[in-house]
Amino acid sequence: MMRSRHADRQRAIAVLYEADLRGDDVSVVVARTTDDDPLAPFTATLVEGVAHQQAELDGLIVRYARGWNLDRMPVVDRNLLRLGLWELLHSDVPVAVVIDEAVELANELSTPDSGRFINGVLAAVAREEADVAAARGSAPTHGGGATSL
């Protein structure tokens, strides 16, 4: 059975969340959780990408999440931002899809205000970071139903 990319993102968030919450390396969580259900290729790409680029991603979060520091941020929001930023900067997924998916996951998994917060940070990065703007054009803000690949 083929998994949707939305389901792959949900699984990636679960792995990233557990690693962050426990203070474990992502590879330890992957090894512990994949004996019976290996990560799909897209999930593995997301998890590995975020793990390898976490310092860069965290720097962007600190820069664009005005009034928030990483330690005060809900763990799920911090990891949704890491995942969304990694997709914006290092994948070929369209900007609108990245933002819509991150907002949808925030609405499913976090606080009532998290979707707006995630949208604002990702849209600002997509608009203002030269690498994203040059590669993808300007980013729309979340404006309705999420698009899944």
N, C-alpha and C positions, 0 to 999 in steps of 0.2 A: 504494500500500500504506500502510495506516495504522500508524504507529508507536505503541508502548505508551508510557505515561507513564514507565515504568521506563527504557526506552531513551532517552527525552527527558532524563531526569535524568542518565543515563550520559554523554550528549553534553554536557550543561551542565557536568558535572564536568570532562570533558576540556578544554573551553574555559577554564573557570576555573583549572584546574590549570596549563595552558600559560601563561596570562597571568601567574599568580602566580610560576611557576618562572622565566620569562624576564624578569619585571619589566615586561611590556608592558601597555598599556591593553587592556581586554577588547575594545574595538571594533577594535583592530589585529588581534587573534587571530581575531575573527569574520570580518573582511574577508579575511584570509589563508586561512582554512580553509573558507569557504563557497562558493567559486567553483563547484565541481562538486556540492556537496551542501548547499543552504541549510538553515538552522536551521528546524526545525518551530516553529510558533507557541508551543507550550508551552515548548520549549527556549529560544527567544528571550526569552520573558517571564521565565523563571528567571534567565538570564544577565544580562539588563538590570536586573532587580530586585536581584540580588546586587551588581552593579557600582554601582548608584546608592545602595544602603544599606550599603555595606561598612563605613564608619566605625561606624555603629550596631551592625552585626552583630559586628564585631571587639570593640567595647566589651562586648557581652554575653558573647562567648567569654572574654575576659580575666576578667570578673566570675565566670563560672560554671565555668570549667575550672581549678579550684583546683590550684595546684602546677604549672601549665603557663603559659608565655607563648607568644605567637603564633610567635615565631622558633624556639622549640625544638620546636614541634609539627610532625609530618609534614605536608608540603604538601597531600597528599590529604585528611588529616583536617581540616585548617584549612578547606579548601574544602567538604568535606561538612558541616561545622558551619555555615558561611556559608549554604549552600544550604538546609539543614534549618531554620535559624533564619529565613531569609527566608520560607520556606513557612509556618512557624508564625505569623509576625507579619503577613504581607501576602498570604496566599492563603486560599481557602476549602476547601483540602484538610483533611480531618479530622486531628486531632492524631495519632491512632493510626497513620494511613497515613503521615504525614510521618515519624514516628519509625521505623516499620517499614522504610520505603524507605531512610532514611539508614543504618540498621543493616545492611540487606541490601547496600547499596553499599559500606559499610565492610568487611563480610566478604568481598566480592568483590575489592576494590581495595586494601586496606590490610593492616595487621598483624593478628595473631590477637587482640590486645587492643582493637583500634580500635572494634569494634562495641559493646562494653560501655561504652567511653569516650564515644562519640557518643550512645548511649542515655542515659547519665547526665546529660550536659550538656543535651540537648534536653528530657528529662523534667523536669529541674529548672527550666529556663526556662519550660516550659509550665505547671508548677505554681505558680511564684512570680511571674511577671511579670503584673501586673494586667491589661494589655491582652489577653493571651492567655487568662487565666483567665476574664475577663468575657465574651469573645467565644466561647469554646469549651468552657469547663468544665475539669475537671482532666484531666491527661494520664496515661494508663497507661504503664507501662514496657513495653519490648519483651517479648512473651511467647510467641513462636512464629514461625510462618511469616509472611513478609512479605505484605502486601496491596498489590497493584498496581492502579492505576486504568487 
